[in-house]
């Protein structure tokens, strides 16, 4: 008998059908992967299970008994706990205070904070999840914060643990360590649901895999009986290319198209977000910038795009200094920029696709004459790009937020590559996309590289960095701590450098 059984789950958000008659069963003592592209309905289904969202239809049984889980409190009482992709922690409080925050049961009255800390230390030792209960959340790394979230659920008695994209902010070593911990927990009678879009995680660490697509359950397969291409086909409904012909090339003698020399930048709180960074990018080269999110990679991208003020150092583009140039001047010098958050800084959601296609050149001929827009030129340009970049839309006059995430990103790429850049700074260009959209964007980047564009690729996905880059650098706390040609890069050293270890010896 399954420990969790969800039957006929239906959930609407307005006119959007997020879960369409979905069945799900979790066996006791297993890791069960819930796999699917962004927006497939994975997180919604599990949010229903833990009482954060109420279904429109369907039934839930826990340990064989029908349950109405109408709040997270009820879920907690049933032994359910969820570690969300965006952690539910209060940064100014200590880890120990976060463990007991909100508890109103006799347990919280019986145990004072000191006893709670002792219990957390015991759990930390039992599951090898090192956490200092007295450290404030703001002082902890992303990996440590995740340990706090897991321990918080264990402290509250969770036997059924749901983890939503748990490796998004982890180094390779932290990822390996996490899954070893999860395996230990399963051996001690916990049951785990792993929400992920990463095929290898589902294949390597789970027993069963459910694949969702467009809110529907496509199928349930045993991990040992399915291949990576088969899973990808289930996820996106077609064959997906995983291996590219990307020979790593020697850049000696090629033109330096972008360079940073001893660049330092301060954040809004006065701290150094970039500390004496030097880097060169050549024509026809992809330099991959690896690192755990928040270590200066996005600041580096914004500096090159003219969005951050340089305190010290020098930046050159095609041999011309652009250190203190305006954004318009940098665009005119043929640098294109894909921001890490397409919704906030990559597009205007309520404007049309056509309008978004010309955002960076709407005041240039032929799209405008004497500040008067030329609708015909904008339409022709946009229709050409939509066709060239396979943007799936019935009309260029629809608003951007009517498109899927993958098609929104295609519009951003079409706009930036349509400028015919010498340099492309791509910050997390495939974040949150399914394997089909990722494959397409990778091919666009490789085609641009072959056309001589210098590409700075910033990604928290180490596999993406290794697959596409000619050269790899690692950033930690605003500094470059490792650099190597991709063909000679040591993945263990990369992981250690991402965690702040000295790998120069």
Phi and psi in degrees as a GROMACS rama.xvg file:
@    title "Ramachandran Plot"
@    xaxis  label "Phi"
@    yaxis  label "Psi"
@TYPE xy
-62.0809  146.746  UNK-2
-76.6005  -29.2947  UNK-3
-129.715  132.046  UNK-4
-138.078  119.494  UNK-5
-114.153  129.985  UNK-6
-129.223  128.019  UNK-7
60.407  39.2338  UNK-8
-73.8728  126.682  UNK-9
-126.263  132.97  UNK-10
-142.176  124.182  UNK-11
-107.001  140.41  UNK-12
-116.26  95.5328  UNK-13
64.8571  -124.702  UNK-14
-88.9562  -3.51979  UNK-15
-88.8077  125.344  UNK-16
-92.1741  103.18  UNK-17
-83.8609  -38.8147  UNK-18
-128.72  125.386  UNK-19
-116.78  88.4002  UNK-20
56.85  51.8281  UNK-21
-89.1517  135.004  UNK-22
-106.966  143.81  UNK-23
-150.062  135.564  UNK-24
-136.727  128.167  UNK-25
-113.984  125.602  UNK-26
-87.4123  152.482  UNK-27
-65.1973  135.021  UNK-28
73.6042  35.7314  UNK-29
-134.961  158.98  UNK-30
-100.853  119.356  UNK-31
-116.137  117.376  UNK-32
-87.0833  137.253  UNK-33
-111.889  105.041  UNK-34
-110.872  141.816  UNK-35
172.407  164.158  UNK-36
-72.1675  170.667  UNK-37
-60.0678  128.404  UNK-38
86.1245  9.16547  UNK-39
-76.4573  -15.9443  UNK-40
109.173  7.96953  UNK-41
-65.1738  -54.2302  UNK-42
-66.273  -36.7085  UNK-43
-59.5635  -44.9957  UNK-44
-59.6283  -43.9319  UNK-45
-75.9214  -30.6345  UNK-46
-64.7307  -31.7824  UNK-47
-65.7039  -42.0943  UNK-48
-62.8168  -36.5182  UNK-49
-96.8925  13.0563  UNK-50
82.0813  9.00085  UNK-51
-83.3224  -23.0238  UNK-52
-134.154  140.867  UNK-53
-100.48  133.057  UNK-54
-75.6863  156.773  UNK-55
-82.3023  -25.3321  UNK-56
-158.643  160.711  UNK-57
119.343  172.796  UNK-58
-134.856  144.021  UNK-59
-123.441  132.015  UNK-60
-123.069  132.143  UNK-61
-116.938  120.603  UNK-62
53.9117  37.8633  UNK-63
87.9313  -9.26602  UNK-64
-105.811  134.822  UNK-65
-67.2037  135.473  UNK-66
-131.914  146.592  UNK-67
-108.729  105.463  UNK-68
-99.308  89.3864  UNK-69
-100.395  8.52005  UNK-70
-163.237  156.482  UNK-71
-59.0224  -29.134  UNK-72
-62.2321  -43.0329  UNK-73
-63.5724  -42.995  UNK-74
-59.2534  -43.1314  UNK-75
-61.6923  -41.69  UNK-76
-64.2655  -26.0629  UNK-77
-88.1384  1.965  UNK-78
84.8716  21.8388  UNK-79
-101.185  136.41  UNK-80
-143.238  143.438  UNK-81
-128.669  131.759  UNK-82
-101.123  109.342  UNK-83
-79.1757  158.467  UNK-84
-59.876  -40.1872  UNK-85
-102.71  111.906  UNK-86
-59.6726  143.882  UNK-87
-99.3185  62.6737  UNK-88
-121.514  155.875  UNK-89
-101.943  106.135  UNK-90
-55.9706  -39.032  UNK-91
-72.9233  -16.7969  UNK-92
-85.5763  159.918  UNK-93
-76.5451  167.399  UNK-94
-60.1579  -44.4746  UNK-95
-60.0171  -41.4641  UNK-96
-65.7737  -35.672  UNK-97
-65.8855  -31.7775  UNK-98
-62.0477  -41.0002  UNK-99
-97.8638  -5.31551  UNK-100
-59.2181  126.08  UNK-101
87.7111  -8.24775  UNK-102
-71.5577  129.155  UNK-103
-124.408  8.95028  UNK-104
-82.0905  165.874  UNK-105
-54.9386  -26.3955  UNK-106
-58.0557  -42.655  UNK-107
-72.0222  -25.4101  UNK-108
-79.0537  -35.8796  UNK-109
-67.6842  -44.1164  UNK-110
-102.452  126.283  UNK-111
-76.6008  177.269  UNK-112
-60.4244  -36.0305  UNK-113
-62.7521  -44.2472  UNK-114
-67.3031  -34.6719  UNK-115
-62.4038  -41.6678  UNK-116
-62.2973  -40.4096  UNK-117
-62.34  -41.5358  UNK-118
-64.7488  -40.8611  UNK-119
-65.4444  -41.0099  UNK-120
-61.1294  -39.4926  UNK-121
-65.6392  -44.2694  UNK-122
-64.0869  -40.1142  UNK-123
-59.0193  -42.7097  UNK-124
-70.7569  -41.3422  UNK-125
-60.584  -41.3711  UNK-126
-105.88  7.87881  UNK-127
54.915  45.1241  UNK-128
-113.887  87.2205  UNK-129
-67.9926  120.863  UNK-130
-146.145  135.537  UNK-131
-91.3023  111.481  UNK-132
-62.3822  -20.2177  UNK-133
-91.0631  -6.81545  UNK-134
-78.8242  139.086  UNK-135
-73.9142  150.474  UNK-136
-57.9564  -38.3072  UNK-137
-62.6723  -22.4018  UNK-138
-84.316  -12.9269  UNK-139
-92.353  148.284  UNK-140
-70.7233  170.021  UNK-141
-60.7112  -40.4717  UNK-142
-64.1234  -40.343  UNK-143
-68.1557  -37.7313  UNK-144
-62.7343  -38.1045  UNK-145
-64.3392  -38.5286  UNK-146
-61.427  -39.8097  UNK-147
-59.1868  -44.8728  UNK-148
-61.1103  -43.6083  UNK-149
-66.1407  -46.4556  UNK-150
-63.5319  -34.8976  UNK-151
-60.4947  -42.1457  UNK-152
-68.3084  -39.7507  UNK-153
-65.6044  -40.1462  UNK-154
-59.6392  -35.2384  UNK-155
-88.1636  7.33554  UNK-156
92.465  15.7135  UNK-157
-67.7145  127.223  UNK-158
-108.059  -17.2443  UNK-159
-116.839  111.869  UNK-160
-113.978  130.321  UNK-161
-113.815  126.454  UNK-162
-118.888  121.816  UNK-163
-98.9877  110.783  UNK-164
46.1992  59.6943  UNK-165
-71.2339  -17.8587  UNK-166
-101.41  8.17059  UNK-167
-61.004  -28.4684  UNK-168
-116.743  18.1572  UNK-169
-107.806  151.095  UNK-170
-74.5174  166.122  UNK-171
-56.8249  -40.2915  UNK-172
-66.6977  -40.5958  UNK-173
-65.6028  -36.4642  UNK-174
-63.1707  -48.1729  UNK-175
-59.9806  -43.6922  UNK-176
-63.5044  -42.5886  UNK-177
-58.6004  -47.0701  UNK-178
-69.8792  -29.1555  UNK-179
-65.8826  -39.0754  UNK-180
-63.5439  -44.2631  UNK-181
-62.2321  -37.4473  UNK-182
-65.5239  -39.1563  UNK-183
-61.9491  -41.8396  UNK-184
-63.3907  -40.1119  UNK-185
-63.9142  -39.1043  UNK-186
-64.4088  -20.4937  UNK-187
-104.817  30.6399  UNK-188
75.9672  16.936  UNK-189
-84.7582  157.301  UNK-190
-123.548  138.821  UNK-191
-130.923  134.479  UNK-192
-106.996  126.316  UNK-193
-109.651  108.015  UNK-194
-87.4567  123.345  UNK-195
-156.098  158.205  UNK-196
-113.206  7.20728  UNK-197
-95.5527  115.311  UNK-198
-61.2902  -43.2872  UNK-199
-63.7114  -37.6371  UNK-200
-61.7022  -45.6797  UNK-201
-63.2487  -42.161  UNK-202
-70.8237  -39.4708  UNK-203
-83.8389  -24.4912  UNK-204
-122.979  -8.95508  UNK-205
-109.886  160.034  UNK-206
-90.3247  -43.7985  UNK-207
-122.239  149.432  UNK-208
-131.124  123.696  UNK-209
-100.217  132.904  UNK-210
-111.149  123.545  UNK-211
-107.241  142.652  UNK-212
-144.76  125.249  UNK-213
53.7473  39.9746  UNK-214
81.8754  -1.98787  UNK-215
-111.77  150.435  UNK-216
-80.2655  115.033  UNK-217
-80.0793  -37.8624  UNK-218
176.695  162.604  UNK-219
-120.688  127.054  UNK-220
-133.863  152.868  UNK-221
-78.7533  134.462  UNK-222
-57.4638  -34.8534  UNK-223
-73.1514  -13.3162  UNK-224
-108.203  9.12667  UNK-225
-132.919  152.058  UNK-226
-105.138  166.452  UNK-227
-60.1427  -47.7971  UNK-228
-61.421  -35.6797  UNK-229
-66.513  -41.1537  UNK-230
-63.2358  -43.0214  UNK-231
-60.9145  -40.7112  UNK-232
-64.0512  -39.2128  UNK-233
-64.652  -38.3452  UNK-234
-67.3793  -45.6061  UNK-235
-113.657  -5.90384  UNK-236
82.1413  14.8276  UNK-237
-159.17  172.896  UNK-238
-69.9286  143.654  UNK-239
-124.098  133.345  UNK-240
-84.4327  124.906  UNK-241
-104.6  -28.7575  UNK-242
-112.78  124.773  UNK-243
-108.947  152.098  UNK-244
-84.2801  93.8181  UNK-245
-127.189  72.0151  UNK-246
-60.4157  132.93  UNK-247
-79.8291  127.549  UNK-248
-109.283  148.119  UNK-249
-77.2938  126.485  UNK-250
-93.9987  4.12444  UNK-251
-58.1232  129.92  UNK-252
87.9079  -11.701  UNK-253
-78.2403  152.474  UNK-254
-64.305  136.227  UNK-255
-80.2676  116.647  UNK-256
-97.9671  -21.4817  UNK-257
-148.501  136.705  UNK-258
-147.478  140.475  UNK-259
-116.119  132.034  UNK-260
-121.724  108.215  UNK-261
51.6122  48.8212  UNK-262
-86.0404  130.222  UNK-263
-126.042  141.728  UNK-264
-139.567  141.903  UNK-265
-107.604  145.166  UNK-266
-82.6249  -176.717  UNK-267
-66.3549  -23.5036  UNK-268
-94.8456  6.94545  UNK-269
89.9067  -2.98492  UNK-270
-81.0574  152.328  UNK-271
-74.3119  114.393  UNK-272
-92.3868  -24.9291  UNK-273
-128.596  131.06  UNK-274
-125.854  94.0187  UNK-275
59.2915  50.6863  UNK-276
-87.6334  131.249  UNK-277
-125.592  134.591  UNK-278
-160.267  141.21  UNK-279
-121.67  144.034  UNK-280
-126.62  130.958  UNK-281
-100.74  161.315  UNK-282
-61.6754  137.705  UNK-283
67.6649  27.4464  UNK-284
-126.104  142.131  UNK-285
-108.246  116.895  UNK-286
-101.945  118.235  UNK-287
-90.841  129.876  UNK-288
-107.668  109.554  UNK-289
-100.138  160.834  UNK-290
153.395  155.794  UNK-291
-68.3921  139.74  UNK-292
-51.3754  138.188  UNK-293
96.2341  12.5237  UNK-294
-107.708  20.8168  UNK-295
105.717  -4.78459  UNK-296
-63.5241  -47.8903  UNK-297
-68.3774  -31.7666  UNK-298
-63.0105  -39.5606  UNK-299
-62.1823  -44.3992  UNK-300
-61.1508  -43.9329  UNK-301
-67.2051  -34.1808  UNK-302
-62.4048  -46.7373  UNK-303
-63.0486  -33.5347  UNK-304
-83.5201  -1.85989  UNK-305
84.9999  14.8871  UNK-306
-95.9546  -4.37657  UNK-307
-131.921  143.175  UNK-308
-84.7791  128.706  UNK-309
-79.7755  126.842  UNK-310
-83.5106  -37.9039  UNK-311
-150.409  143.069  UNK-312
110.956  -172.115  UNK-313
-145.591  140.78  UNK-314
-124.999  133.5  UNK-315
-124.784  143.635  UNK-316
-127.964  118.401  UNK-317
54.1747  37.9451  UNK-318
82.8114  -5.57299  UNK-319
-104.21  135.192  UNK-320
-71.2724  130.576  UNK-321
-125.759  17.9368  UNK-322
-50.0913  -43.7014  UNK-323
-120.031  25.4359  UNK-324
-75.8981  156.898  UNK-325
-74.8907  166.338  UNK-326
-60.9695  -42.717  UNK-327
-60.4282  -41.1143  UNK-328
-64.4551  -38.6282  UNK-329
-67.8881  -40.1158  UNK-330
-62.5543  -43.0475  UNK-331
-63.6912  -26.5279  UNK-332
-83.8411  8.58911  UNK-333
74.0677  43.537  UNK-334
-109.98  124.096  UNK-335
-107.114  152.582  UNK-336
-139.453  125.099  UNK-337
-105.455  109.84  UNK-338
-73.7476  162.505  UNK-339
-73.825  -19.3096  UNK-340
-125.485  96.483  UNK-341
-63.7592  -30.8803  UNK-342
-71.547  -39.682  UNK-343
-85.7604  -38.8051  UNK-344
-129.749  -1.13319  UNK-345
-102.728  -12.7647  UNK-346
-160.837  168.006  UNK-347
-111.939  103.952  UNK-348
-57.8551  -36.5947  UNK-349
-88.9745  -8.27083  UNK-350
-82.4106  160.76  UNK-351
-73.0523  165.735  UNK-352
-59.3928  -44.0673  UNK-353
-61.0499  -43.5917  UNK-354
-64.4546  -39.6591  UNK-355
-66.4526  -30.0483  UNK-356
-65.4773  -25.2744  UNK-357
-115.665  18.7428  UNK-358
-55.3455  -35.8845  UNK-359
-90.3289  -4.87731  UNK-360
-140.479  24.4425  UNK-361
-67.8421  -19.1599  UNK-362
-103.974  14.4416  UNK-363
-106.296  148.373  UNK-364
-63.1722  144.693  UNK-365
-91.3938  8.20032  UNK-366
-81.7359  -14.8735  UNK-367
-153.056  144.52  UNK-368
-130.27  118.811  UNK-369
53.1545  45.3385  UNK-370
68.0224  11.2612  UNK-371
-104.215  121.16  UNK-372
-66.9597  148.93  UNK-373
-111.565  94.0934  UNK-374
-56.5187  -36.728  UNK-375
-63.9684  -44.9087  UNK-376
-66.4362  -39.3368  UNK-377
-64.5505  -42.9105  UNK-378
-63.2633  -47.15  UNK-379
-62.6341  -44.9653  UNK-380
-61.3786  -44.9817  UNK-381
-68.3461  -41.5563  UNK-382
-63.8729  -36.7466  UNK-383
-63.9329  -45.3107  UNK-384
-68.4926  -39.4608  UNK-385
-59.0186  -42.1221  UNK-386
-70.7244  -44.5586  UNK-387
-65.0091  -35.2099  UNK-388
-105.3  13.5291  UNK-389
55.4545  43.2014  UNK-390
-78.5209  120.799  UNK-391
-88.1872  103.398  UNK-392
-154.836  143.026  UNK-393
-74.1902  -18.2448  UNK-394
-157.493  141.2  UNK-395
-76.2409  -5.59193  UNK-396
-93.3101  2.17544  UNK-397
-78.4924  152.754  UNK-398
-69.2421  153.189  UNK-399
-59.2292  -35.0994  UNK-400
-75.7087  2.97994  UNK-401
-84.2898  -11.4438  UNK-402
-89.61  156.401  UNK-403
-68.5528  165.108  UNK-404
-57.8085  -41.3553  UNK-405
-64.3201  -40.8541  UNK-406
-73.3481  -32.9106  UNK-407
-59.8382  -43.5956  UNK-408
-67.5108  -33.4118  UNK-409
-63.284  -38.166  UNK-410
-63.1786  -44.2412  UNK-411
-60.5447  -45.9713  UNK-412
-64.4346  -42.0745  UNK-413
-60.5784  -43.742  UNK-414
-61.9732  -46.101  UNK-415
-72.1009  -43.1175  UNK-416
-75.439  -24.6234  UNK-417
-66.338  -15.3193  UNK-418
-79.6269  -2.26931  UNK-419
54.5285  59.6722  UNK-420
-75.9983  156.734  UNK-421
-82.4814  -30.9072  UNK-422
-133.191  136.309  UNK-423
-121.514  120.198  UNK-424
-100.49  110.471  UNK-425
-113.573  107.844  UNK-426
-101.842  109.699  UNK-427
52.7569  55.0813  UNK-428
-68.2255  -16.2031  UNK-429
-116.483  14.5193  UNK-430
-59.0786  129.542  UNK-431
74.6635  10.5139  UNK-432
-100.831  156.861  UNK-433
-80.269  171.263  UNK-434
-63.4214  -30.57  UNK-435
-68.2732  -45.121  UNK-436
-66.9285  -37.4198  UNK-437
-61.3873  -45.546  UNK-438
-57.2796  -44.1755  UNK-439
-65.062  -43.4612  UNK-440
-68.2552  -37.5197  UNK-441
-59.3597  -41.973  UNK-442
-64.488  -38.6465  UNK-443
-62.1371  -42.665  UNK-444
-63.5735  -41.8857  UNK-445
-68.3997  -36.65  UNK-446
-64.5893  -40.7891  UNK-447
-64.4394  -39.9975  UNK-448
-59.4638  -43.7702  UNK-449
-65.4788  -27.0435  UNK-450
-82.2874  2.319  UNK-451
96.4869  4.93076  UNK-452
-75.0451  134.81  UNK-453
-84.4992  128.957  UNK-454
-122.348  124.795  UNK-455
-99.5308  110.642  UNK-456
-105.259  113.225  UNK-457
-105.156  124.872  UNK-458
-154.014  143.922  UNK-459
-89.1208  -3.61471  UNK-460
-91.2092  103.545  UNK-461
-64.0421  -33.7547  UNK-462
-61.3238  -39.3014  UNK-463
-64.8537  -43.8121  UNK-464
-60.3953  -47.625  UNK-465
-65.3355  -36.2307  UNK-466
-72.8737  -37.0829  UNK-467
-102.592  -23.4256  UNK-468
-83.5432  149.032  UNK-469
-88.8835  -30.8887  UNK-470
-141.663  146.966  UNK-471
-126.611  134.221  UNK-472
-124.17  152.26  UNK-473
-117.604  135.638  UNK-474
-112.096  138.636  UNK-475
-143.582  124.504  UNK-476
49.2314  45.9822  UNK-477
80.4436  8.82078  UNK-478
-128.496  153.62  UNK-479
-85.3272  117.937  UNK-480
-108.892  -5.72905  UNK-481
-159.131  142.305  UNK-482
-150.449  135.808  UNK-483
-162.205  153.487  UNK-484
-62.3484  139.674  UNK-485
-57.6522  -37.1007  UNK-486
-64.9956  -22.2945  UNK-487
-112.357  5.1934  UNK-488
-68.1468  139.917  UNK-489
-101.215  111.007  UNK-490
-63.6757  -30.515  UNK-491
-68.0538  -42.6741  UNK-492
-65.024  -36.5982  UNK-493
-61.0142  -46.6695  UNK-494
-62.0096  -42.0282  UNK-495
-65.013  -41.5961  UNK-496
-63.9658  -36.1207  UNK-497
-62.7742  -28.9078  UNK-498
-91.1933  0.627427  UNK-499
94.1137  7.87497  UNK-500
-77.1897  148.792  UNK-501
-81.3502  115.566  UNK-502
-116.373  17.0165  UNK-503
-78.6972  -21.1486  UNK-504
